[in-house]
Each structure stands twice: as C-alpha cells, then as structure tokens.
Amino acid sequence: MRANGQAGVRTVLWGSGSKAVAFLSAMEDAHRHIQYLVDINPHRWGKFVPGHVKQIVGPEFLADYKPDLVVAMNPVYRQEIAADLRRLGSPNATLLALGEPSADSGPRFDINFRIIPA
C-alpha cells in the first residue's frame, strides 16, 4: 500500500463500516495513501471515517476520480463492485478484496487484516 501511494496510485477502499476503520488502523502509516472510502449508503456520503481524515463518497464519485486500486472490504460484493467500476469508466482499476487470494497468488489479507503469505 505504501509503495503504491508513493508511486501515485489512486487507492480507495470500498466499504466504510467497522472493517474499513479497523483496516485503516491496522495499516500503520500506509493508510495515508488511501484517499477515499466508497459506500453505497447515501447517508454516509460526505462524512468522514472515525479516527481518520478520509471522506466517504458514493460510487458515482469514481466516474471523475478514476481510481487505480480498489480494496473491497467484503469479497461477497466483488462482482457488484467490478460491474460498478466498468459502468463508471474504471474497468482497468485493480480490484482486491479482503480474504480473497490475489491473481498472482501472492500475499493477501485475512479477515483480521493479517498478511497471509502465498
């Protein structure tokens, strides 16, 4: 995450609930490289994540923002998120989901945000 941020990769989290807050807290200073959290709940839009200065935005925000990396807090919604990214003009954004192996079978995060080696 830190290397991506330093390379200018636009990173967002998809989901703004307790998993997202815990993820940001567990990421040490790497959380600085996550710009926004995306949530489908319009009552959360424009608000900020507790303990972090990260704004919650709706999916439509991504049409202009064009993220390079999207980290889904729940792998159950992976297909729905992928469809939204295509619809919003970001079909090439890398989509990762917590608890799901990466395409290169490299390390991944488990549900408790611990890194699982490949």
Buried (B, 14 or more C-beta within 10 A) or exposed (E): BEEBBEEEBBBBBBBBBEBBBBBBBEBEEBBBBBBBBBBBEEEBBEBEBEEBEBBBBBBEBBEEBEBBBBBBBBBEBBEEBBEBBEEBEBEEBBBBBBBBBEEEEEEBBEEEBEEEEE
